[in-house]
Amino acid sequence: MKPIPETEYALVLRTDFSDQAAWEALRVEIQKPVTPFGFRAYVEFLDDVAYADITKEQLLKLFPSNHNRSFIIVADQIAISHPEHPLLVIDLFDESAREFRAVPMQIQGIENNLSIANMDFEEFANSVDNDGIFRGFPEP
């Protein structure tokens, strides 16, 4: 299996190839500006069948030891087939490789804040709903 390539922006890795239309819709949703200021998710999409159906454990082994990523976003079978398309967000900074799921419209806030270390992975992971999906922070 190929190593994960270095990219300038956060990586969204496709591992499920069962529904092209769902993948395209997911990409569009991730790229939409979601704030009145027009903030966008700075991501690159890796759409390569070489990564089809890989497990989290296999994925983690594909990063070089000196990689500089703190997280990766995965479009797996659940993200493609679930009605809300919750993507898997995996913490690469911590050896435990914690994870949570997030709806596509929240990827912008997650990516922007994690990429500049404005927020920690735990802040998002600890704010998931009962079903394990992050849909945003509760209103104060």
N, C-alpha and C positions, 0 to 999 in steps of 0.2 A: 504494500500500500504506500502511496506517496506521502512524504512529509507535508505538514501544513505549511503553505507558503507564507512568507512575511508580506504584510500588506500595510499600506499607509494608515488605513482606518480600521475600526472594529470589523470583525469578520462574522458574516452570517453564512454558515455552512449548511448546505442542503444534503440530507442523508436519506430522504424519502423521495422516490421518483414515481409514485403511484398516481399523482394527479397534477398535471401540468397547469391546469387552470387555477387550482388552489395555490400553487406556488407563485404564479404570476400575480394573483390577487394579494397574496401575502407581501410580496416585494413592493407592490404599489402602496399598500397600507403603511409599511415601514418607512417609505420615502416621503410620505405626506408631511408637510409642516403641521405641527400640532399646537402651536401657541400663536397668539396674536402677533408675536414678533417674528414669526416665520422660522423658528428654530427647526432644524432637521437632524435626523440621525446620520452621523458620518460613518457609513458602513460600506463594506465591499461584500459582494455576494460571490460565494464559491459554489458553482453549480457544475459539479463534475461527478459523473456516475462512478468513478473510482471510489468514492466515499459512500456509496449506497449501503444502507443498513449497518454501518459500523456501530459498535457499542461505545458507550462513554469510555470504558477502559481502553479500547483500541484507539479511540480518538486521542486520549491523553498521551499515549505512547508516540504519537506522530509529531509532537512538538520537540524541537531541538532543546537541549538542556539550557541554552542561553537565550531562549525566546523572551520577548519583552511584552507579551500580552498579559493582561490581568484577567480577562474574561473572553468567552466565545459564546456566540448565539447559534443555536442549532435548530434547523427546520427538520424535525424528525417525523416519524409516522403520526404521533399525536398532534403535532403542530399542523400537519397537512390535513388530517381527517377530522379533528375536533371542530365544532361549529365556530368557536372563537379563535381558532388557530394559535393557541398559546405556545410560544417558542420556548425552548429550553435555554436558560442562561446558566453557564457553568463558570465558576470561580477558578481561574488558573493560578491565582496568586497564592492561595492556600493549598497545601498538599492534600487536604481532605476533598478537594474538588466539589465543594458545596454547590447546590443548584436550586433553582426555582424556575417557574414558568411565568411568562408575561405575555399579555395580549400585544399584538403588533403596534397599536397606537401608543403603547408605553415604552417602546424601544428607544425612541428619541430621548426621553428623559433619563433612562437608564444609561444609554451610551454616553450622552453628554456628561453626566455627572460622574460616572465611573472613569471615563477617559481622562478627566482632569483631576481626579481624586477629590472632587467636591463632596462626594458622599461615599460611604463604604458599602460593599456588597451586602453586609448584614442589614443595612437599613432597608434595602429592597426585599431581601429574603425574609426578614421578620415582619413584613407588611403584606404578605400574601393573604388571600382570602382562605376560608376553610378548605377549599378544594385545591389549595397549593398554587393558585394563579394570582399573579400581581396584576391588578387592574387600576392601580393608582393609589395614592395616599388618601386616607379619609379626610374629608373636609373638616376644618377646625370648628 
